[in-house]
Amino acid sequence: MSTPLRFQNRADAALRLAAQMRSRKFRNPLVLAIPRGGVVTGAVLARELGAELDVVLSRKLRAPSQPELAVGAISEDGQVYLDSNSEDALGVLDGNLGEEHKHQLAEIARRKKMIRAIRPQATIVGRSVIVTDDGIATGSTMIAALQAIRPRHPHELIVAVPVASPDRLRKVGKWCDETICLLPSEHFWAIGQFYDDFSPVEDEQMLKLLREFAAPASEASPARSAQT
């Protein structure tokens, strides 16, 4: 399947991404998606690869003086990653980042409570873990997610996304064992530019996808283990 310059939507992108990975052998594979858009991508990948689906929670940290500027990200375990390429990254450490830190941790807690009510956290140790999103812009949320996953001892840690800027993909690659990207574009200014339909994903849609995978997870485990 050839790689297009654009994707119809997140599901189309994920189908094409899965086609690139289907011949791979994984050890009891687990797809961890970054909410919310990444859950659409992750659900397709999990279905096509015969993997379990769960989420990993991380959120952008915004510069207090420029809310549109991401200076880093925070993971669900509270670890902070600051983007060294951001000119404001060091300047915001003098206290102004505190409120943003609290705000994003509160949002992570809200999502975690909502998600874990229907989907207990998956076991990571010893498994092939595929971390996905609908694309990588700054890379901060992905790196924060990887920082939270690595200490839980996966067999291998793979980042798989439809699109990313090459320089950010290289930066992310330092935090995982392998990166897979269909469209590493030098002409990158926003993830949405590569999608015909990049509609926001709401909580209801995300939870619906997670419910679909939650029930059969234990039943499908032996099949996934056979891929070892």
Order of alpha helices (4+ residues) and beta strands (2+ residues): alpha-beta-alpha-beta-beta-beta-beta-alpha-beta-alpha-beta-alpha-beta-alpha-alpha
